[in-house]
């Protein structure tokens, strides 16, 4: 990509990240409690103490936090009318990936019109997260609850909510979550998944990922038949990722407003 094109892409990224300041102010205050009579108020009452609203707000807060760090790592104002930019090869992709997947989780929790589906998804999240916590306890040599213990704790809530208890143990992987949430963006949901996977590959430092997803310049031959390649940050991927992550976070705020009766920022 030509430098002029990259400059335009980065100016676009700076513009789309402009909403993040307002969002940071919103999540920096107390969570907006669902209004009486709202969908989320009823959801929370059904699953107490595993409130749907708390889980959705936590995911939205994480997305906003990642976007704020991404903005601060990308742009520095060095004069009243001057902003400098620093594009990283891997770290910023990790922030895009985390913002996109956490915002997608909030959308996934909030988007179903069917209350029982919302309750099931919240219980599936609790099942998954409690499993991870218990695994950490085992690694640390501390007493940990068994799968049977976790099921005994959650299955009565599932039955009370009209949800099949066996279904709460079905894990929802992030590919499924991102694809489902991607229906709310103005792009093909498959493209949202591709952006997330590309950023995940870079975040994990995949060997093949750096050649597949970073900008490459062939400098010569390191040895016969082996090219010497210099890689730099992929501004086009960064741009697409930021648009997807910001769009997903905005969608999450809008859905929270719809379900809670609290105006969106």
C-alpha positions as CSV (number, residue, x, y, z in Angstrom):
1,X,0.0,0.0,0.0
2,X,1.3,3.5,-0.9
3,X,2.2,5.8,2.0
4,X,-0.5,8.2,1.0
5,X,-3.1,5.4,1.2
6,X,-1.7,4.3,4.6
7,X,-2.0,7.9,5.8
8,X,-5.6,8.1,4.7
9,X,-6.3,4.7,6.4
10,X,-4.8,5.9,9.7
11,X,-6.7,9.2,9.6
12,X,-9.8,7.1,9.2
13,X,-8.8,4.9,12.2
14,X,-8.2,8.1,14.3
15,X,-11.7,9.3,13.4
16,X,-13.6,6.1,14.1
17,X,-11.8,5.8,17.5
18,X,-13.2,9.2,18.4
19,X,-16.3,7.7,20.1
20,X,-14.1,5.8,22.6
21,X,-13.6,8.9,24.9
22,X,-17.3,9.1,25.5
23,X,-17.5,5.3,26.1
24,X,-14.6,5.4,28.6
25,X,-16.5,8.1,30.6
26,X,-19.6,5.8,30.5
27,X,-17.9,2.7,31.8
28,X,-15.8,4.6,34.3
29,X,-19.0,5.4,36.2
30,X,-21.3,2.9,37.9
31,X,-23.0,0.4,35.7
32,X,-26.3,1.6,34.4
33,X,-28.8,-0.6,36.3
34,X,-31.6,-2.0,34.2
35,X,-34.9,-0.2,34.6
36,X,-37.8,-2.0,36.3
37,X,-39.9,-3.8,33.7
38,X,-37.0,-4.1,31.2
39,X,-35.9,-7.4,29.6
40,X,-32.6,-7.3,31.5
41,X,-34.3,-6.7,34.9
42,X,-36.4,-9.8,34.3
43,X,-33.4,-11.8,33.1
44,X,-31.4,-10.8,36.2
45,X,-34.2,-11.8,38.5
46,X,-34.4,-15.2,36.8
47,X,-30.7,-16.0,37.2
48,X,-29.7,-14.2,40.4
49,X,-26.8,-14.1,41.3
50,X,-25.6,-14.7,37.7
51,X,-27.0,-11.5,36.2
52,X,-27.1,-11.2,32.4
53,X,-26.7,-7.4,32.7
54,X,-23.5,-7.7,34.8
55,X,-21.9,-10.1,32.3
56,X,-22.8,-8.0,29.3
57,X,-21.6,-4.8,31.0
58,X,-18.3,-6.5,31.9
59,X,-17.8,-7.6,28.2
60,X,-18.6,-4.1,27.0
61,X,-16.2,-2.5,29.5
62,X,-13.4,-4.8,28.3
63,X,-14.0,-3.9,24.7
64,X,-13.9,-0.2,25.5
65,X,-10.7,-0.7,27.6
66,X,-9.0,-2.5,24.7
67,X,-10.0,0.2,22.3
68,X,-8.7,2.9,24.5
69,X,-5.3,1.3,24.9
70,X,-5.3,0.7,21.1
71,X,-5.9,4.4,20.5
72,X,-3.2,5.5,22.9
73,X,-0.7,3.0,21.4
74,X,-1.4,4.3,17.9
75,X,-1.6,8.0,18.2
76,X,0.3,10.7,20.2
77,X,-0.6,14.4,20.0
78,X,2.8,16.1,19.8
79,X,1.5,19.6,19.0
80,X,-2.0,21.3,18.9
81,X,-2.5,20.4,15.3
82,X,-0.1,17.4,15.0
83,X,-0.6,13.7,15.8
84,X,2.1,11.1,15.3
85,X,1.4,7.5,14.6
86,X,3.2,4.3,15.5
87,X,2.0,1.0,14.0
88,X,3.1,-2.2,15.7
89,X,3.3,-5.6,14.0
90,X,1.6,-7.7,16.6
91,X,0.5,-5.9,19.8
92,X,-2.2,-3.7,18.2
93,X,-3.7,-6.7,16.4
94,X,-4.0,-8.3,19.9
95,X,-6.0,-5.3,21.1
96,X,-8.3,-5.3,18.0
97,X,-8.9,-9.0,18.5
98,X,-9.7,-8.6,22.2
99,X,-12.0,-5.6,21.6
100,X,-13.8,-7.5,18.8
101,X,-14.3,-10.7,20.7
102,X,-15.4,-9.1,24.0
103,X,-17.9,-6.7,22.2
104,X,-19.1,-9.8,20.3
105,X,-19.7,-11.6,23.5
106,X,-21.9,-8.8,24.8
107,X,-23.9,-8.8,21.6
108,X,-24.2,-12.6,21.7
109,X,-25.6,-12.3,25.3
110,X,-28.0,-9.5,24.6
111,X,-29.3,-10.1,21.0
112,X,-31.7,-13.0,21.3
113,X,-35.4,-11.9,21.5
114,X,-36.2,-15.2,23.2
115,X,-35.6,-14.8,26.9
116,X,-34.8,-18.4,27.4
117,X,-32.0,-18.2,24.9
118,X,-30.5,-15.2,26.7
119,X,-30.7,-17.1,30.0
120,X,-29.1,-20.2,28.4
121,X,-26.2,-18.2,27.0
122,X,-25.6,-16.6,30.3
123,X,-25.5,-20.0,32.1
124,X,-23.2,-21.4,29.4
125,X,-20.9,-18.5,30.0
126,X,-21.0,-19.1,33.8
127,X,-20.3,-22.8,33.2
128,X,-17.3,-22.0,31.0
129,X,-15.8,-19.3,33.3
130,X,-16.2,-21.3,36.5
131,X,-14.5,-24.3,34.8
132,X,-11.5,-22.1,34.0
133,X,-11.4,-20.7,37.5
134,X,-11.5,-24.2,39.0
135,X,-8.7,-25.3,36.6
136,X,-6.5,-22.4,37.9
137,X,-7.2,-23.6,41.5
138,X,-6.1,-27.1,40.6
139,X,-2.9,-25.8,38.9
140,X,-2.2,-23.8,42.1
141,X,-2.7,-26.9,44.3
142,X,-5.9,-25.5,45.9
143,X,-9.2,-27.4,46.4
144,X,-11.4,-27.2,43.3
145,X,-15.0,-28.0,42.6
146,X,-15.7,-30.8,40.3
147,X,-17.8,-30.8,37.1
148,X,-20.6,-32.5,39.1
149,X,-20.4,-29.7,41.8
150,X,-20.7,-27.0,39.1
151,X,-23.7,-28.8,37.5
152,X,-25.4,-29.2,40.8
153,X,-25.0,-25.5,41.4
154,X,-26.4,-24.3,38.0
155,X,-28.9,-26.9,37.0
156,X,-31.7,-25.8,39.5
157,X,-31.4,-22.3,38.0
158,X,-31.7,-23.7,34.5
159,X,-34.8,-25.7,35.4
160,X,-36.3,-22.7,37.1
161,X,-35.7,-20.6,34.0
162,X,-37.2,-23.3,31.7
163,X,-33.8,-24.2,30.2
164,X,-32.6,-27.7,29.6
165,X,-29.8,-28.2,32.2
166,X,-27.8,-30.4,29.9
167,X,-27.5,-27.5,27.4
168,X,-25.6,-25.3,29.8
169,X,-22.5,-27.5,29.4
170,X,-22.4,-26.9,25.6
171,X,-19.5,-24.6,25.1
172,X,-19.9,-21.6,22.9
173,X,-16.6,-20.9,21.2
174,X,-15.5,-17.5,20.1
175,X,-15.8,-18.4,16.4
176,X,-19.5,-19.0,16.9
177,X,-19.9,-15.9,19.0
178,X,-18.1,-13.6,16.6
179,X,-20.0,-15.0,13.6
180,X,-23.4,-14.6,15.4
181,X,-22.6,-11.1,16.5
182,X,-21.2,-10.2,13.0
183,X,-24.7,-10.2,11.6
184,X,-25.2,-6.8,13.1
185,X,-22.3,-5.2,11.1
186,X,-22.5,-3.8,7.6
187,X,-20.2,-6.6,6.4
188,X,-20.5,-10.3,5.8
189,X,-20.3,-12.1,9.2
190,X,-17.7,-14.4,7.6
191,X,-15.5,-11.3,7.0
192,X,-15.8,-10.4,10.7
193,X,-14.6,-13.9,11.6
194,X,-11.7,-13.6,9.1
195,X,-10.6,-10.3,10.7
196,X,-10.8,-11.8,14.2
197,X,-8.8,-14.9,13.1
198,X,-6.1,-12.8,11.4
199,X,-5.7,-10.6,14.4
200,X,-5.7,-13.7,16.7
201,X,-2.9,-15.3,14.6
202,X,-0.8,-12.1,14.9
203,X,-1.6,-11.8,18.6
204,X,-0.3,-15.4,19.2
205,X,2.8,-14.8,17.2
206,X,2.0,-17.6,14.7
207,X,4.9,-18.1,12.3
208,X,2.7,-18.4,9.2
209,X,0.5,-15.5,10.4
210,X,3.2,-13.0,10.1
211,X,3.6,-13.8,6.4
212,X,-0.1,-14.2,5.8
213,X,-1.3,-11.0,7.5
214,X,1.6,-8.5,7.8
215,X,2.9,-6.2,5.1
216,X,5.9,-7.8,3.4
217,X,8.9,-6.5,1.5
218,X,11.4,-8.9,0.0
219,X,14.9,-7.7,0.6
220,X,16.8,-10.4,-1.2
221,X,17.9,-14.0,-0.6
222,X,18.9,-15.1,2.9
223,X,20.2,-18.3,1.3
224,X,19.6,-20.1,-2.0
225,X,15.9,-20.4,-2.5
226,X,15.1,-18.7,0.8
227,X,13.9,-15.1,0.6
228,X,14.9,-12.4,3.2
229,X,11.6,-10.7,4.1
230,X,10.9,-7.6,6.2
231,X,7.5,-7.4,7.7
232,X,5.7,-4.3,9.0
233,X,2.3,-3.6,10.4
234,X,-0.7,-4.1,8.1
235,X,-2.5,-0.8,8.1
236,X,-5.4,-2.2,5.9
237,X,-6.1,-5.0,8.4
238,X,-5.8,-2.5,11.3
239,X,-8.3,-0.2,9.6
240,X,-10.8,-3.1,9.0
241,X,-10.3,-4.4,12.5
242,X,-10.9,-1.1,14.2
243,X,-14.1,-0.5,12.2
244,X,-15.4,-3.9,13.1
245,X,-14.5,-3.6,16.8
246,X,-15.9,-0.1,17.1
247,X,-19.0,-1.1,15.2
248,X,-19.5,-4.2,17.4
249,X,-19.0,-2.1,20.6
250,X,-21.5,0.4,19.4
251,X,-24.0,-2.4,18.7
252,X,-23.4,-3.8,22.2
253,X,-24.2,-0.5,23.8
254,X,-27.3,-0.2,21.7
255,X,-28.5,-3.7,22.6
256,X,-27.8,-3.0,26.3
257,X,-30.0,0.1,26.0
258,X,-32.7,-1.9,24.3
259,X,-32.7,-4.6,26.9
260,X,-32.2,-2.3,30.0
261,X,-34.3,0.8,29.2
262,X,-31.2,2.9,29.8
263,X,-30.2,5.3,26.9
264,X,-27.1,4.4,24.9
265,X,-24.1,6.8,25.1
